[in-house]
Amino acid sequence: MPWAACWVLLEISCVAAPCCSITAAMAVATSLTSMIVPRMPFIASIESCATFWTARICVEISSVALAVWLASIFTSDATTAKPLPASPARAASMVALSASRLVWAAMLLMRLTTSPILLAVSEKPLTRSSVC
């Protein structure tokens, strides 16, 4: 066998083993992802609808969050007053304190709800660029 042929055979042998293992890994990955491929056109078709509704939900939740935040400002002012016992101001202050607790609980719940939505919206361009 000529020297050049031996050298090429040696080079091919060095590359053949890694290629075989890569081929096996690709076959496994292909079999695992092949079930997703038929669903991809459907996923793409609903993407714009999901984007629209996600934006609408964020707007609605943000407007409610603003209203809750404004309410918390007013209830904070009312609860810092020191009215006389058994006065209408005292009763109003107690109601405001209860409302304040509800407002803060609502704000916490809204943060827990909106954070994943806003995170999903912010990550969307990265997801789209990696899929296409």
Protein Blocks (a to p, Z undefined) as FASTA:
>chain_A
ZZklmmmmmmmmmmmmmmmmmmmmmmmmmmmmmmmmmmmmmmmmmmmmmmmmmmmmmmmm
mmmmmmmmmmmmmmmmmmmpccdehiaklmmmmmmmmmmmmmmmmmmmmmmmmmmmmmmm
mmmmmmmmmmZZ
